[in-house]
């Protein structure tokens, strides 16, 4: 048993001895009007992130996320949905040209959603998010990501806390965001500090 633990510790140490670490994150904002301007959805997203580059092609990391989404419908009360999530991922460095790095993150996510007068809902699934980073200096890069370009997930949202309201609303979803349904809510911009 001691030999196995020693070998595992050696493997981890050798992987991280020359590893490059990064911290940073991205911000997202969208403001969409639908239904002839009668419905307005505004969302703000903050996603701190940290990870490590294992070699010239692969890295691992995790994104923590918080989103506030407010829906305003003419003649009705505003509805605000708050989401919290965690998204560990494996990063593939697809292309590097000079200071530009193109990558694809594939990971799993878990999220919790709350709304006034509702119990918390949950979601979990798999997602793919391509991105691009431009190295301003040896330590600082600016980043743009297309969040959840491809996803497969499960969501469970309890019905409002009203007696006899019924069971939870459950969804299994799979999606591919194409140019036809891609919106500002799918984009986020930020930076990385590499050390």
FENBELMO-V267180 format. One line per field, one symbol per residue. ss: DSSP state (H for helix, E for strand, C for the rest). phi: phi as a letter, one per 20 degrees, with the letter a starting at -180 (. if undefined). burial: + if it has 9 or more other ideal C-beta (glycine too) atoms within 8 Angstrom, else -. A space follows every 10 residues. Layout:
BEGIN
ss=???
phi=???
burial=???
END
This chain:
BEGIN
ss=CHHHHHHHHH HHHHHHHCCE EEEEEEEEEE EEEECCCCEE EEEEEEEEEE EEECCCCEEE EEEEEEEEEE EEECCCCCEE EEEEEEEEEE EEEEEEECCE EEEEEEEEEE EEEEECCECC EEEEEEEEEE EEEEECCCCE EEEEEEEEEE EEEEEEECCE CCCCCCCCEE EEEEEECCCC CCCHHHEEEE EEEEC
phi=.fffffffff fffffefdfd dbcrqcccbb bddcllnecc ddcccccfbb abeebfdcbc abddcccccd dddgncffcd ddccbcbfbd ddefbccmed cdbcdcbdcc ccccbgmcff dcbbrdbccf bbcdefcfdc cecccdflfc bcbcccdffg fcglfoefed cdccbcedff cecffedbca bcdeb
burial=---------- --------+- ++++++++-+ -+------++ ++++++++++ +++----+++ ++++++++++ +++-----++ +++-+++-++ +++------+ ++++++++++ +++-+--+-- ++++++++++ +++++----+ ++++++++++ +++++++++- ---------- --+---+--- ---+++++++ ++++-
END
